Amino acid sequence: MKERQDEIDFEYIKKVMDYKGFRKGTRTIYMMLPDICGVHFGRNKILRLMRKYNCICAIRRERTELKTNRENLKSNRKPNLLKRRFRLARPGEILLTDVSYLKYGLNRTEYLSCVKDAVSGRVVSHITSSGNDLNLAMDTVDTLDPAEDAIFHSRSGFPLFK
């Protein structure tokens, strides 16, 4: 009995999907169903019937590359050693770094990469460059003479010095 009802309900869904020839997902079918067929189903029922009869819309297909990127971010994330307790160490143990943009002249930009000691607040090293690339970061690290157990922390996306 339920199988027969599912077939009847899927015929309504199929009628909406064939209407005007463009692809429709569950949201569009849900909105158009009462106007075209005079019946009302929930989106979950529409999705269940579409999956049951292997009628999947290609509009919002799952993007596998985004899923892979998300999984890679989770598996490659480093542990949070500091837990925002920057000043509970000895001087030279925790080094903070950031890149600031220095605008000057007519549309000219220079990049300042600084390393700051978290405990004393002293700028340990700084370097400027005309390009924000890996060479800037490596040159900044090369100018340092950190302790063997020093933690190098970067706050990406936020300015370190104001």
N, C-alpha and C positions, 0 to 999 in steps of 0.2 A: 504494500500500500504506500509506504514511504517512498519507495523507488519510483513508483508511478507519479507521485506528487512532485518529486524532484525533476522528473522528465518534463512535466507540464510547466513547472516554474522555470526550468532552463529554456524552454521554448520562448517564454516572455523575454528572458535575458538575450537570447539569440536574436529576437525581433528588434530589440533596441540596438544591439551591436551592428546589425545590418542596416539600420536606419541611416540614410545619407552617406553611407560608404566610408566614413573615416573611423579610425581606431578609437576605441573607448575603453577606459579603465573602470574600475569598480565605482569610483566617485561619480563619473559622468553617467554611468548606467543607473546608479542610485538616484540621481537627480532627474533623469529623463524617463524612468520607468513609470511613474504615476501619470505623466502626460501622454505617453504613447500607448501603454497597455492598460492603464487604470488600476494597477496593483502596486503595492508597496512592499518591498523587502528591505531588510537591514543589509548594511554593507558586508557584514560577516557572512550572511547567507549567500549573497551574490558571489563573494570570493570563494566560498566553499563549493558552490555549484560550478564555478568556472574551473576550479582545480579538479573537481571530480570528473568533469567531461573534457579535461585537457584543453581548455580554451583560455590561454593566458594572453593578456594584452602585453605588447612589447613597448608600451609607452614608458613605464617606470620599472624597467627591468633592473635587477640588482647589478650594480657595477662591481665586478670582481676585483678590479684594480684598487678601488677604494677600500674594500674589505681586506685585501692583502696589505695595503699600507697601514691600516689600523692595527692589524696583527703584528706587523713588523715593529711599529712604534711601541706596542706593549712588551714585546719580547726583548727589545734593545734598550729599554729604559734603564738608566742607572739608578741605584738606590740613593735616597736623599740622606746624605750623611750629616748635613748641618741642621736640618729641621728648623731653620731660621734662627738658630742660636749663634749669631756671628761673633759676639763679644765674650764668649765663655772659653776662649782659648788663649794661648800665649802669642805674643807678637810674632808674626812671620809664619804662623801655622795655617791661617786662612787668608787666601789672596782673592780679591774680587776683581773682576774685569768687565769692561764694557767699551763699546765704540760709540763715540758721539760725532755728530755731523756739525761741522763748522762752515757756515755759509758766509761768503765774502764776495766783494766785487759784483760784477754782473753775471749772475748764474754760475758762480764758481763754488765748489764744495771741496773741503778738505776733511779727512777723517782722522779723528784723534782716538787712539786706543790707549787706555790707561789701566794700570794695575794698582790696586789700593789694598793696603793692609787693613783687614776688617777690625782688628783690635785697636790699633793706634790711630787709624784714620789717615795715615800718611800715604801719599802717592809714592809707590815704590819705583814704578817705571812708566814711561809714556813714550809714544812714538806717533808721528803723523805720516799720512800718506795721501796721495791723490786718488787712490782706488780702495774700495772696501772689498778686499778679497782675502784668500787664504794667506798670502804673503804678509799682509798686515798683522794677522793673528800670530803667525809663526815668528815674525820679527819681534813682536812684543814679548813672546815667551822666551825667545833667545836672549833678550836683554836682562832677564831675571837670573838671580842666583838663589832659588828657593831652598828651604830646608828639605830634608829627605822625606819627611812625613807631611809636607804641606798639601793643603787641599786648594785646588784652583777652581773657583766658582764663577760662573757666568750667568748673569740675569738677562737672558735674551729677550728683547722686545721692550725693555724699560731702561730709561736713562739712569746711569749710576751717579752722576754728578750733576747737581743743579746749580 
